[in-house]
Every structure is written in structure tokens, then in C-alpha cells.
């Protein structure tokens, strides 16, 4: 059996598809007589469109990522889905007026007119491969492109079995896809590495409906062509059954694509699925884990070997770890082995914002230097509305410790939560100029979207009812709203929370933060008998100061962690015996430090915001040089003569300092 797995636009071009990499391995290893290949149609599209337009890397990233909540990428391929190069062009232009720059609107309309030709071409390529089964993955803005390709394949070769799966096919969404698009023979809902091989085995044996009905989560056509839906699995796959991906072909295809000049490719690795925090407290706005929240992670040995094998095989050291949250056990199991491996990895990972500095340093030393700690606000009360389990001061402490340990912290500011008020935001906005030396959010604050599978979607009593599919679904698909409701992932809802004056004030402050961050500085050096602070921030006139009073030294050191006034006063008195002060005096001290931009306060707590002046990046670079020297000494001169470090990959760019 020949199986072709297709990765349509707008899948990111700097990453191989994890889903298809896992499915390829599952077919090759678990389906007797079957083999799978991956068609990187996203790269095919990149080469095709750059020959016809002034299309750039920024354009691709816009349609793949930035425009997701407006649906621009999906609308572009709706013309191919409905065989109409002008499909709802006017509705799109009207809806996007004021949201898109004129140049971006023109680009979207031009792509919309041209992509039917690309889909026809890629469908012919698929048919020429002569597969028995063609599988399309659909995540984020791949849905219309995948559907359009499946439709054209079925038109050219009705005997080829078409299958869809991926995040856009989870739960009710998969049912809606199968019900409304008859050219899709099968839809797999949920985790596919078990169900897909079962489906292929049944197809190879020409099994009937009785066997198909046993495949968990499968949608298939009944005897009369109607959509039949199997119940989804009641529990997620155990971690031992989750395969490592096979990325054969991706890097070779990228090397021959114009995209090789646009991106530095990364490996995608997976240690865990689900969210251990979400099992206890599901963040109210988050729908990322779909049908299965249960956290499960691969054994440390398995995960470490997968990382090493992928790095050795593809000679790539940049890795994107897709886990929704880090398995904390990896800190003492996987990370030390990575540090000892001699591989200078650079990894992206999502973590919890309340991790300790020592844990952050361990991440950095192991190469996990791009972190996303789930920071979405700096205010306690709003964070409680999200059910985040952290405080505003803890989030600021994370930004401070990330700067100190050399981590690049990616985060987003969100607003629009039922019950929030301007009074929750005004104190934070006033303190943002003091934070300009720390990593700003990736973008300006955004009003939350209501996502399928989130508590806000499932529990209208939390503040959102009368949900409708977002507007872009209505001018992308030719479906009634009831069907769009099942197909959609993002929903319209009445605005809640703060109003535009507060949003404007917040975004003005965030915009200034982003603009002035590169020039801002605040550090401290603890010399034992004194603490030296150095500042260069546009709204603070002072440039250097020293703390020498024993009580003040004790207070500053305690504010390494968030403290409330009473506890801070008590602990400082215990540390600085003979120099005790009462709460009123401590409050005056904190107020003076607040005016100087030394501390951040929220929810009755305080934390200092001055990273240590120690340059962790330089220390780490020195460590790596010594480690490399030791490796070279161990391997001997012969290894260098034979081609360097053998299987050890080399990063294609220098370490930044």
C-alpha cells in the first residue's frame, strides 16, 4: 500500500510537520506492506508563488501565523475549494476594511485569484505519485487548502482514498468536515498514530463497515454514502506508544527551495502531551489541548535519545519543543544529560511562570533559552479570573530572572476577561516604564478570543453566551451557521472587561516598552556590605546608587521573591538585628523604591526588578568553550583530521553574546 501524507500551506516552512513525521513512522512500522512518503506542499507553494508574485518570507509568516484570528490564510484558499477565483471577494474586502493595510489586502486578493492553479498542480502531482491513500493534516490555517486539494484529487482520481486529521478535525470539528465535504472519505479525530494504522489495515484487507466501526474517532461513509461517526477514545495514548517523528525528506526539500534563504530550520520534538496544570485548573481562555487534557510524558531515557538521534541525523541544533508545559521531572533527568552531551542545543519550550531561578538557569545551561512561561497579565485579580495559579509579582519576577539567566522570554498581554476593571490595569500601566529593561510582550495587548474546548466556550456561566463562529468563517465557507458552529475553532462573543480608553492606555505603554527596551538597563551587584544599582531608563533620572543600610540590604534581598508588607517587615527584622523598623517605615521605604523604579507592586506584594549584573550569556559561552576543548582533547587529533567532531552537529550560526 502506497500512502502519501500532504502538508499544505500554511504550515510553517521552518519546521517539518510533527504530525506527519509521526504518522510516517507509524505507517512504516505498524502497517505490514505499507510505506509512507511526505509531500511538503507548503514548500512547493513557496517556490510556486515566488515565481509569480513579489511574495516574501514576511508574507508567508503573516498568513501562517499572524492573521490566524482574522482567517486570511484560510480565505485565500477558499477560491480553490469552491472553484471560483473571485469567491466572496467583496465580502472579504468589506470585512477587512480598517483591519488590513491596503498592500496586505491587495496581496490577499491576488493570492486568492491565483491559488486555484496551484491546487490543481499539486493535485496532479499527488495523483502522479499513484498513492492508494492520501492523508492531509490540518492545523491552524491549513483547512481550506487541505480540503481544496482533497477535492481536486478526488475529481482526478476517484479511486484514491482521501483522509484528513489534525487539530482542525478534533471532536465536533472533524464530524463537520466529514459531514459537509463528501470528497473526504475518512476523518480521524484525536490522536492519529493508533487510529490511522488501524484504518489503513482495514482498507488493505478490504474490510467492511463492521471493522471500520471499531476504529476510535473515525468518521467514514456508510453504505448509502452517509457520514458515520465513531465514538472517540475515552483515554489518551500512553506515552510509551507515542512514536518519534521521521523527518525524511524535509531538510532535503528545504535545501532546494527559495525558503532556504528565508529561514533557519528547526527540529520539532515532543516530550509530553496534555497539561499538568490544566488537569487541576484549566485556564479559562485556553483550548489548546482539545479532547485530552491528561498530562503524560515520555520516559527521560526515551526523550533524551530522541533528541540526540534527531540532532545527529539531521545535523540541526535548533529545536522547537511543542509540549504545552514542561515535565518538571526533566529538569533533573533529561537536562543534565543534554548538558553533558557536548551538543550546543538551542531550544524553545513552554514553562510555568513560577519556576525558581535555579531551575531557569538549568534550562539555559541545557540550551532551552527561548521560553514561553504563559504570562498573559501582570495583575493578580485578572490572573485569578484566568485561573492561572500565579501572581502579577511572580510574572514580573520571571521576566527579571529570565533576563538574569540569559533566557529570552516570549509572552503576550491579554485583556477582555469578564469581571476585570480599569482599576485592575491602571496601577500596572503606571509601572510599565520601570520594566522597560525586561523583555516586553511579543505584541500589543489583544482581546481574548473564545476558543473551542476552553472553559469560556464550554461554560457560558463564566461570562460568554450566545457565541457565534467568527466572521471569517462566514465568508470562507459556503455553509449554514449551524454547520459553521461545529466547524469553527474561534468564536465571536460580546466584549467583556475593560473598555477602549483603558485598552488604549495599556497599548500605548506597551508600545513604548517595546520601542525603548533595547536602550534600557537596570542591574544590581551585591557586594556583601553594599548593593550597587545601575539604571538607564528614560523616565528615571538617576544612573547609579548604593544601598548600605543593613535593614535596607535585608529588605532588598528578601524582595528577590514577592513579599507582602507584614511578612517583609518581620523577616527583615530577623535578618538585620538591631536595625529593626516598623511597618510604616518599611512602607515609606517601599514607596521610595517604587518612585525610583526598583520594585514592582501588585495585589499587596512587592518584588525587586533589578537583575544581577552577572552576564550569564558570557559565563555560558566560557563554559561551552571549555567543554568543547575537553571534547576535542578526549577525541584526539585524529578526529579533527577525519572531519571534525564526527556525528556532533555544528550550529550554522555563531553564539550571540
C-alpha positions as CSV (number, residue, x, y, z in Angstrom):
1,X,0.0,0.0,0.0
2,X,1.3,3.4,-1.0
3,X,0.5,6.2,1.4
4,X,1.2,9.9,0.6
5,X,1.0,12.4,3.5
6,X,0.5,16.0,2.4
7,X,1.5,19.2,4.4
8,X,-0.4,22.0,2.7
9,X,0.1,25.8,3.3
10,X,0.0,27.5,5.6
11,X,2.1,25.1,7.7
12,X,5.3,26.9,8.9
13,X,8.1,26.5,6.4
14,X,10.9,26.5,9.1
15,X,9.6,23.4,10.8
16,X,8.9,19.8,9.5
17,X,5.4,18.6,10.3
18,X,5.5,16.7,13.6
19,X,2.1,15.1,12.9
20,X,3.1,13.8,9.5
21,X,6.6,12.7,10.8
22,X,4.8,10.6,13.5
23,X,2.3,9.2,11.0
24,X,5.0,8.3,8.5
25,X,6.8,6.2,11.1
26,X,3.6,4.7,12.3
27,X,2.7,3.6,8.8
28,X,6.2,2.2,8.0
29,X,6.4,0.3,11.3
30,X,2.9,-0.7,12.1
31,X,1.2,-1.4,8.8
32,X,2.5,-4.6,7.0
33,X,3.2,-4.0,3.3
34,X,2.7,-0.2,3.6
35,X,5.1,2.7,3.1
36,X,4.5,6.4,3.5
37,X,6.1,9.5,2.0
38,X,5.5,13.1,2.8
39,X,4.8,15.8,0.2
40,X,5.9,19.2,1.6
41,X,3.3,21.2,-0.3
42,X,4.0,24.2,1.8
43,X,7.5,24.4,0.3
44,X,6.1,23.6,-3.1
45,X,3.7,26.6,-2.8
46,X,6.5,28.9,-1.6
47,X,8.5,28.2,-4.8
48,X,5.4,28.4,-7.0
49,X,4.1,31.7,-5.7
50,X,7.5,33.4,-5.6
51,X,7.8,32.8,-9.4
52,X,4.6,34.7,-9.9
53,X,4.4,37.5,-7.3
54,X,6.6,39.6,-5.0
55,X,5.9,37.2,-2.2
56,X,8.3,37.3,0.8
57,X,9.1,35.4,4.0
58,X,7.2,38.0,6.0
59,X,4.1,37.4,3.8
60,X,4.3,33.7,4.4
61,X,4.6,34.2,8.2
62,X,1.6,36.6,8.1
63,X,-0.7,34.1,6.5
64,X,0.7,31.1,8.6
65,X,0.6,32.8,12.0
66,X,-0.2,36.5,12.4
67,X,-3.6,36.5,10.6
68,X,-5.0,33.4,12.3
69,X,-7.8,35.1,14.2
70,X,-8.8,37.0,11.0
71,X,-8.7,33.9,8.9
72,X,-6.9,35.5,6.0
73,X,-4.9,32.3,5.2
74,X,-8.0,30.1,5.0
75,X,-9.9,32.6,2.9
76,X,-7.0,32.7,0.4
77,X,-7.5,29.0,-0.4
78,X,-11.3,29.2,-0.3
79,X,-11.2,30.1,-4.0
80,X,-9.7,26.7,-4.8
81,X,-12.2,24.9,-2.6
82,X,-15.1,26.4,-4.4
83,X,-13.6,26.6,-7.9
84,X,-14.1,30.4,-8.0
85,X,-11.1,32.8,-8.2
86,X,-13.4,35.6,-7.0
87,X,-15.1,33.7,-4.2
88,X,-16.6,36.2,-1.8
89,X,-14.0,38.8,-2.7
90,X,-16.3,41.7,-1.9
91,X,-17.3,40.2,1.5
92,X,-13.6,39.8,2.4
93,X,-12.7,43.3,1.4
94,X,-15.6,44.8,3.3
95,X,-14.8,42.7,6.5
96,X,-11.1,43.6,6.4
97,X,-11.5,47.3,5.8
98,X,-9.7,49.0,8.5
99,X,-8.1,45.8,9.7
100,X,-5.6,45.2,6.9
101,X,-3.2,47.5,5.2
102,X,-4.1,48.2,1.6
103,X,-1.0,46.3,0.4
104,X,-1.9,43.3,2.5
105,X,-5.5,43.4,1.3
106,X,-4.2,43.5,-2.4
107,X,-1.8,40.6,-1.7
108,X,-4.6,38.5,-0.2
109,X,-6.9,39.1,-3.1
110,X,-4.1,38.4,-5.6
111,X,-3.2,35.1,-3.9
112,X,-6.9,34.3,-3.8
113,X,-7.1,34.6,-7.6
114,X,-4.0,32.5,-8.2
115,X,-4.1,29.6,-5.8
116,X,-6.7,27.5,-7.7
117,X,-4.0,27.0,-10.3
118,X,-1.5,25.8,-7.6
119,X,-4.1,23.4,-6.1
120,X,-4.7,21.9,-9.5
121,X,-1.0,21.5,-10.0
122,X,-0.4,19.9,-6.6
123,X,-3.4,17.6,-7.1
124,X,-1.9,16.3,-10.3
125,X,1.4,15.8,-8.5
126,X,-0.4,13.7,-5.9
127,X,-2.2,11.6,-8.5
128,X,1.0,11.0,-10.5
129,X,2.5,9.6,-7.3
130,X,-0.2,6.9,-7.6
131,X,-1.0,6.5,-3.9
132,X,-3.6,4.2,-2.6
133,X,-4.3,6.6,0.3
134,X,-3.6,10.3,0.6
135,X,-3.7,11.9,4.0
136,X,-4.0,15.6,4.7
137,X,-3.1,17.2,8.1
138,X,-5.0,20.3,9.1
139,X,-3.9,22.6,11.8
140,X,-4.5,26.4,12.2
141,X,-4.9,27.8,8.6
142,X,-4.5,24.7,6.6
143,X,-8.1,23.7,6.5
144,X,-9.3,25.2,3.2
145,X,-6.0,24.3,1.4
146,X,-6.3,20.7,2.6
147,X,-9.9,20.5,1.6
148,X,-9.3,22.0,-1.8
149,X,-6.5,19.6,-2.5
150,X,-8.6,16.6,-1.4
151,X,-11.5,17.8,-3.7
152,X,-9.2,18.1,-6.7
153,X,-7.5,14.7,-6.1
154,X,-10.9,13.0,-5.8
155,X,-12.0,14.7,-9.0
156,X,-8.9,13.5,-10.9
157,X,-8.7,10.0,-9.4
158,X,-11.9,8.9,-7.5
159,X,-10.3,5.6,-6.5
160,X,-7.7,7.3,-4.3
161,X,-8.8,7.2,-0.7
162,X,-8.7,10.6,1.0
163,X,-8.2,11.1,4.7
164,X,-8.0,14.2,6.9
165,X,-6.8,14.6,10.5
166,X,-5.2,17.1,12.8
167,X,-6.2,19.8,15.3
168,X,-8.9,21.2,12.9
169,X,-10.5,17.7,13.0
170,X,-10.9,17.2,16.7
171,X,-14.2,16.5,18.2
172,X,-17.2,18.2,16.5
173,X,-14.9,19.9,14.0
174,X,-14.0,16.5,12.5
175,X,-17.6,15.5,12.3
176,X,-18.5,18.7,10.5
177,X,-15.6,18.3,8.0
178,X,-16.7,14.8,7.1
179,X,-20.4,15.7,7.0
180,X,-20.1,18.7,4.7
181,X,-17.3,17.7,2.3
182,X,-18.1,14.3,0.7
183,X,-14.8,14.2,-1.2
184,X,-13.2,13.4,2.2
185,X,-13.6,9.7,2.6
186,X,-12.4,9.5,6.2
187,X,-11.7,11.9,9.0
188,X,-9.6,10.8,12.1
189,X,-10.4,12.7,15.2
190,X,-8.0,12.8,18.1
191,X,-4.6,11.1,18.3
192,X,-3.9,9.6,14.9
193,X,-0.8,7.4,15.3
194,X,-3.0,4.5,16.5
195,X,-6.2,5.1,14.5
196,X,-4.5,5.8,11.2
197,X,-2.7,2.4,11.0
198,X,-5.9,0.7,12.0
199,X,-7.7,2.4,9.2
200,X,-5.0,1.5,6.7
201,X,-5.0,-2.1,7.8
202,X,-8.8,-2.3,7.3
203,X,-8.5,-0.7,3.9
204,X,-5.8,-3.1,2.8
205,X,-7.9,-6.1,3.9
206,X,-10.9,-4.5,2.2
207,X,-12.7,-4.8,5.5
208,X,-16.3,-3.7,5.7
209,X,-18.2,-1.3,7.9
210,X,-18.0,-3.8,10.8
211,X,-14.3,-3.3,11.1
212,X,-14.3,0.4,10.4
213,X,-16.8,0.9,13.2
214,X,-14.1,-0.3,15.7
215,X,-11.6,2.5,14.9
216,X,-11.8,5.1,17.7
217,X,-12.7,8.6,16.5
218,X,-13.1,7.6,12.8
219,X,-15.6,9.2,10.5
220,X,-16.4,7.1,7.4
221,X,-19.0,6.7,4.7
222,X,-21.8,4.2,5.3
223,X,-23.4,2.0,2.6
224,X,-25.5,4.9,1.4
225,X,-22.7,7.4,1.4
226,X,-23.8,9.0,4.7
227,X,-21.4,10.2,7.3
228,X,-20.9,7.6,10.1
229,X,-19.1,8.8,13.3
230,X,-17.4,6.5,15.7
231,X,-17.0,7.5,19.4
232,X,-13.6,8.9,20.2
233,X,-11.2,7.1,22.5
234,X,-12.1,7.5,26.2
235,X,-8.5,7.9,27.3
236,X,-5.3,9.3,25.6
237,X,-2.5,7.3,24.3
238,X,0.0,6.2,26.9
239,X,3.4,7.9,26.4
240,X,5.3,4.7,25.7
241,X,3.2,4.4,22.5
242,X,3.9,7.9,21.2
243,X,6.5,7.5,18.4
244,X,9.4,9.7,17.5
245,X,8.9,11.5,14.2
246,X,10.6,10.6,10.9
247,X,11.5,13.8,9.1
248,X,13.0,12.1,6.0
249,X,12.9,14.4,3.0
250,X,12.0,17.7,4.7
251,X,15.6,19.1,5.0
252,X,16.5,17.9,1.5
253,X,13.4,19.6,0.1
254,X,14.0,22.8,2.0
255,X,17.6,22.9,0.7
256,X,16.3,23.1,-2.9
257,X,13.6,25.7,-2.1
258,X,13.7,29.5,-2.1
259,X,12.7,29.2,1.5
260,X,16.2,28.1,2.4
261,X,17.2,31.8,2.1
262,X,14.3,32.9,4.4
263,X,14.6,30.6,7.5
264,X,16.9,28.7,9.8
265,X,15.2,25.3,10.0
266,X,14.3,23.8,13.4
267,X,13.6,20.3,14.5
268,X,10.3,19.7,16.2
269,X,10.4,17.4,19.3
270,X,7.8,16.2,21.7
271,X,8.3,15.1,25.3
272,X,4.8,15.3,26.6
273,X,1.1,15.8,25.8
274,X,-1.6,17.5,27.8
275,X,-1.1,19.9,30.6
276,X,-0.5,19.0,34.3
277,X,-1.6,22.5,35.4
278,X,-4.8,22.3,33.2
279,X,-5.7,19.0,34.8
280,X,-6.1,20.9,38.1
281,X,-7.0,24.4,36.9
282,X,-8.0,24.7,33.3
283,X,-7.1,28.3,32.2
284,X,-10.4,29.8,31.3
285,X,-9.4,31.0,27.8
286,X,-7.3,28.1,26.7
287,X,-8.5,25.4,24.2
288,X,-5.1,24.1,23.1
289,X,-5.3,20.6,24.4
290,X,-8.6,19.7,22.6
291,X,-10.2,16.5,23.6
292,X,-7.4,15.3,26.0
293,X,-6.1,17.4,28.9
294,X,-4.5,14.5,30.7
295,X,-0.7,15.1,31.1
296,X,1.6,12.3,30.1
297,X,5.3,12.4,29.2
298,X,7.9,10.1,27.7
299,X,10.4,8.4,29.9
300,X,13.6,10.5,30.3
301,X,15.7,7.9,28.5
302,X,13.4,7.8,25.5
303,X,13.1,11.6,25.2
304,X,16.8,12.2,25.5
305,X,17.6,9.6,22.9
306,X,15.0,11.0,20.5
307,X,16.6,14.5,20.9
308,X,20.1,13.2,20.3
309,X,19.1,11.0,17.4
310,X,17.3,13.8,15.6
311,X,20.2,16.1,16.1
312,X,22.8,13.6,14.9
313,X,20.7,12.5,11.9
314,X,19.8,16.0,10.6
315,X,22.7,18.0,12.0
316,X,20.4,20.7,13.2
317,X,20.7,22.1,16.8
318,X,17.7,24.4,16.9
319,X,14.7,22.6,18.3
320,X,11.1,23.6,19.0
321,X,9.6,21.6,21.9
322,X,5.9,21.5,21.3
323,X,4.9,20.4,24.8
324,X,2.2,22.7,26.3
325,X,4.1,22.6,29.5
326,X,7.4,21.2,30.7
327,X,7.6,18.0,32.6
328,X,9.3,19.3,35.7
329,X,11.0,15.9,36.2
330,X,13.0,16.5,33.0
331,X,14.9,19.2,35.0
332,X,16.8,16.5,36.9
333,X,16.8,13.8,34.3
334,X,16.9,14.9,30.7
335,X,18.5,18.4,31.1
336,X,21.7,17.2,32.9
337,X,22.3,14.6,30.1
338,X,21.9,17.3,27.5
339,X,24.4,19.5,29.3
340,X,26.8,16.5,29.4
341,X,26.3,15.6,25.8
342,X,28.5,18.2,24.3
343,X,25.7,19.3,21.9
344,X,25.2,23.1,21.9
345,X,21.4,22.9,21.5
346,X,19.1,25.9,21.3
347,X,15.6,25.0,22.3
348,X,12.2,26.7,22.6
349,X,9.9,25.5,25.4
350,X,6.7,26.4,27.3
351,X,7.1,26.6,31.1
352,X,5.2,27.7,34.2
353,X,5.9,31.3,35.3
354,X,6.6,30.3,38.9
355,X,9.8,28.4,38.2
356,X,12.8,29.2,40.5
357,X,15.9,31.0,39.3
358,X,18.0,27.8,39.7
359,X,15.5,25.9,37.5
360,X,15.7,28.7,34.9
361,X,19.5,28.5,35.0
362,X,19.3,24.8,34.4
363,X,17.1,25.4,31.4
364,X,19.5,28.0,30.0
365,X,22.6,25.8,30.5
366,X,20.9,22.9,28.7
367,X,20.1,25.2,25.7
368,X,16.4,25.8,26.4
369,X,17.0,29.5,26.0
370,X,13.7,30.5,24.4
371,X,10.9,30.1,26.9
372,X,7.2,30.9,26.9
373,X,6.1,30.9,30.5
374,X,2.4,31.6,30.0
375,X,2.5,35.2,31.1
376,X,-0.7,36.9,30.0
377,X,-1.1,39.7,32.6
378,X,0.8,41.4,35.4
379,X,-2.3,41.9,37.7
380,X,-3.3,39.4,40.4
381,X,-7.0,39.9,40.0
382,X,-7.0,39.4,36.3
383,X,-4.8,36.3,36.7
384,X,-7.3,34.9,39.2
385,X,-10.0,35.4,36.6
386,X,-7.9,33.3,34.2
387,X,-7.3,30.7,36.9
388,X,-3.6,30.9,36.1
389,X,-2.2,30.0,39.5
390,X,0.4,32.8,39.6
391,X,0.5,36.4,40.7
392,X,1.5,39.6,39.0
393,X,4.6,39.8,41.0
394,X,5.6,36.2,40.1
395,X,5.2,37.0,36.5
396,X,7.4,40.1,36.8
397,X,9.9,38.0,38.8
398,X,10.0,35.6,35.9
399,X,10.8,38.4,33.5
400,X,13.6,39.6,35.8
401,X,15.1,36.2,36.3
402,X,14.8,35.4,32.6
403,X,16.9,38.5,31.9
404,X,19.4,37.5,34.6
405,X,19.8,33.9,33.4
406,X,20.1,34.8,29.7
407,X,16.7,33.4,28.7
408,X,14.6,35.1,26.0
409,X,11.1,35.2,27.4
410,X,8.2,35.3,25.0
411,X,4.8,36.4,26.4
412,X,1.5,38.0,25.5
413,X,-0.7,40.5,27.2
414,X,-4.4,39.6,27.1
415,X,-7.4,41.5,28.2
416,X,-11.2,41.2,27.9
417,X,-11.9,38.9,30.9
418,X,-15.4,39.0,32.4
419,X,-15.2,40.9,35.7
420,X,-11.9,42.9,35.1
421,X,-12.0,46.6,35.5
422,X,-9.9,49.6,34.7
423,X,-8.8,49.7,38.4
424,X,-7.0,46.3,37.7
425,X,-5.0,47.9,34.9
426,X,-4.2,51.4,36.0
427,X,-1.5,50.6,38.6
428,X,0.2,48.2,36.1
429,X,0.2,50.8,33.3
430,X,1.7,53.3,35.7
431,X,4.6,50.9,36.5
432,X,5.4,49.8,32.9
433,X,8.1,52.4,32.4
434,X,10.1,50.9,35.2
435,X,10.0,47.5,33.4
436,X,11.4,48.6,30.1
437,X,14.8,46.8,30.7
438,X,12.9,43.5,30.8
439,X,11.5,41.5,27.8
440,X,8.4,43.3,26.6
441,X,5.4,41.2,25.3
442,X,5.6,40.0,21.7
443,X,2.9,42.3,20.6
444,X,0.4,44.8,22.0
445,X,-2.3,43.6,24.2
446,X,-5.1,41.6,22.5
447,X,-8.6,41.0,23.5
448,X,-9.1,37.3,24.2
449,X,-10.6,35.0,21.6
450,X,-13.1,32.4,22.6
451,X,-11.6,29.0,21.6
452,X,-13.4,25.7,21.3
453,X,-12.6,23.3,24.2
454,X,-11.9,26.2,26.6
455,X,-13.9,26.8,29.8
456,X,-15.2,30.0,28.3
457,X,-16.6,28.0,25.4
458,X,-17.9,25.1,27.5
459,X,-19.3,27.1,30.4
460,X,-21.4,30.1,29.5
461,X,-21.9,30.9,33.1
462,X,-18.3,32.2,33.2
463,X,-19.4,35.2,31.2
464,X,-19.8,34.4,27.5
465,X,-23.0,33.1,26.0
466,X,-24.7,33.5,22.6
467,X,-21.4,32.5,20.8
468,X,-21.2,32.7,17.0
469,X,-18.4,31.5,14.7
470,X,-16.0,34.3,14.0
471,X,-16.9,36.4,11.0
472,X,-14.2,35.0,8.7
473,X,-15.8,31.5,8.7
474,X,-18.9,33.0,7.1
475,X,-17.1,34.4,4.1
476,X,-14.7,31.5,3.8
477,X,-17.2,28.6,3.7
478,X,-20.5,28.1,1.9
479,X,-22.2,26.5,4.9
480,X,-25.1,27.4,7.2
481,X,-24.2,28.9,10.5
482,X,-25.2,25.7,12.4
483,X,-22.6,23.8,10.5
484,X,-20.0,26.6,10.9
485,X,-20.6,26.4,14.6
486,X,-19.4,22.8,14.6
487,X,-16.5,23.5,12.2
488,X,-15.1,26.6,13.9
489,X,-12.4,26.8,16.5
490,X,-12.7,30.6,17.3
491,X,-16.0,32.3,18.2
492,X,-17.4,35.8,18.4
493,X,-18.7,36.9,21.8
494,X,-19.8,40.2,23.4
495,X,-16.9,42.2,24.6
496,X,-16.2,41.9,28.3
497,X,-13.9,43.6,30.7
498,X,-12.1,46.9,30.1
499,X,-13.2,49.4,27.5
500,X,-11.3,51.2,24.8
501,X,-9.8,54.1,26.9
502,X,-8.1,51.6,29.2
503,X,-7.0,49.4,26.2
504,X,-5.5,52.4,24.5
505,X,-3.6,53.4,27.6
506,X,-2.3,49.9,28.1
507,X,-1.2,49.6,24.5
508,X,0.5,53.0,24.5
509,X,2.5,51.9,27.5
510,X,3.4,48.5,25.9
511,X,4.3,50.2,22.6
512,X,6.7,52.5,24.5
513,X,8.1,49.4,26.3
514,X,8.8,47.7,23.0
515,X,10.3,50.8,21.5
516,X,12.7,51.7,24.3
517,X,13.6,48.2,25.6
518,X,16.9,47.9,23.7
519,X,18.3,51.0,25.3
520,X,17.0,50.4,28.8
521,X,19.1,49.0,31.7
522,X,18.7,48.2,35.4
523,X,21.0,45.9,37.2
524,X,22.3,45.2,40.7
525,X,25.5,43.9,42.1
526,X,25.5,42.5,45.7
527,X,29.0,43.1,47.2
528,X,28.0,41.9,50.7
529,X,28.3,45.1,52.7
530,X,26.5,47.1,49.9
531,X,24.4,46.7,46.8
532,X,25.2,48.8,43.8
533,X,22.4,49.6,41.4
534,X,22.9,51.0,37.8
535,X,20.0,52.3,35.8
536,X,19.5,53.7,32.3
537,X,15.8,54.1,31.7
538,X,14.2,57.1,30.0
539,X,11.7,58.0,32.8
540,X,14.2,57.8,35.7
541,X,16.9,60.4,36.1
542,X,19.2,58.5,38.4
543,X,22.0,56.5,37.0
544,X,23.7,54.8,39.9
545,X,23.1,54.3,43.6
546,X,24.2,52.2,46.6
547,X,22.3,50.6,49.4
548,X,24.4,50.3,52.6
549,X,22.0,50.4,55.4
550,X,21.8,46.8,56.9
551,X,18.0,46.9,57.1
552,X,17.6,48.1,53.5
553,X,20.0,45.4,52.4
554,X,17.9,42.8,54.1
555,X,14.7,44.2,52.5
556,X,16.2,44.3,49.0
557,X,17.5,40.7,49.3
558,X,14.2,39.4,50.6
559,X,12.4,41.1,47.6
560,X,14.2,38.6,45.4
561,X,10.9,36.8,45.9
562,X,7.4,38.5,46.2
563,X,6.6,39.6,49.7
564,X,3.7,41.4,51.4
565,X,4.4,44.2,53.8
566,X,3.9,42.4,57.1
567,X,6.0,39.3,56.2
568,X,8.7,41.5,54.7
569,X,9.0,43.6,57.9
570,X,9.2,40.6,60.1
571,X,11.8,38.8,58.1
572,X,13.9,41.8,57.6
573,X,14.0,42.5,61.3
574,X,15.1,38.9,61.9
575,X,18.0,39.4,59.4
576,X,19.1,42.9,60.5
577,X,19.0,42.5,64.2
578,X,19.4,45.9,66.0
579,X,18.2,47.8,62.9
580,X,14.5,46.9,63.1
581,X,11.8,49.2,61.7
582,X,8.1,49.1,61.9
583,X,5.7,48.6,59.1
584,X,5.1,52.3,58.5
585,X,8.8,52.8,58.0
586,X,9.1,49.8,55.7
587,X,6.1,51.1,53.7
588,X,7.8,54.5,53.3
589,X,11.0,52.7,52.1
590,X,9.0,50.7,49.6
591,X,7.2,53.8,48.3
592,X,10.6,55.5,47.8
593,X,11.9,52.5,45.9
594,X,8.7,52.4,43.8
595,X,9.3,56.0,42.8
596,X,12.9,55.1,41.8
597,X,11.7,52.1,39.7
598,X,13.4,49.5,41.9
599,X,10.3,47.4,42.8
600,X,7.0,46.3,41.2
601,X,3.9,46.0,43.3
602,X,0.6,44.3,42.7
603,X,-2.0,42.7,45.0
604,X,-0.3,43.9,48.2
605,X,3.0,42.2,47.2
606,X,6.4,43.7,46.2
607,X,9.3,42.3,44.2
608,X,12.5,44.0,43.1
609,X,13.0,44.2,39.4
610,X,16.8,44.6,39.1
611,X,18.6,41.5,37.5
612,X,22.0,40.7,38.8
613,X,24.8,42.3,36.7
614,X,26.4,38.9,36.2
615,X,26.3,38.2,32.4
616,X,25.1,34.6,32.2
617,X,25.5,34.5,28.4
618,X,29.2,35.2,28.8
619,X,29.6,32.6,31.5
620,X,27.8,30.1,29.4
621,X,29.9,30.8,26.4
622,X,33.0,30.3,28.5
623,X,31.6,27.1,29.8
624,X,30.9,25.9,26.3
625,X,34.5,26.7,25.1
626,X,35.9,24.7,28.0
627,X,33.5,21.8,27.3
628,X,34.5,21.8,23.6
629,X,38.2,21.9,24.5
630,X,37.6,18.9,26.7
631,X,35.7,17.1,24.0
632,X,38.5,17.8,21.5
633,X,41.1,16.5,23.9
634,X,39.1,13.3,24.5
635,X,38.6,12.7,20.8
636,X,42.2,13.3,19.9
637,X,43.8,14.9,16.9
638,X,42.8,12.1,14.6
639,X,39.1,13.0,14.9
640,X,39.8,16.5,13.6
641,X,41.8,15.2,10.7
642,X,39.0,12.8,9.8
643,X,36.4,15.6,9.7
644,X,35.9,17.3,12.9
645,X,33.6,16.2,15.7
646,X,32.2,13.1,13.9
647,X,28.4,12.9,14.5
648,X,28.3,16.1,16.5
649,X,26.3,18.7,14.6
650,X,27.5,22.2,14.2
651,X,25.2,25.1,14.6
652,X,25.1,27.1,11.3
653,X,25.5,30.5,13.1
654,X,27.7,31.8,15.9
655,X,26.5,32.0,19.5
656,X,25.2,35.5,20.2
657,X,26.7,37.3,23.2
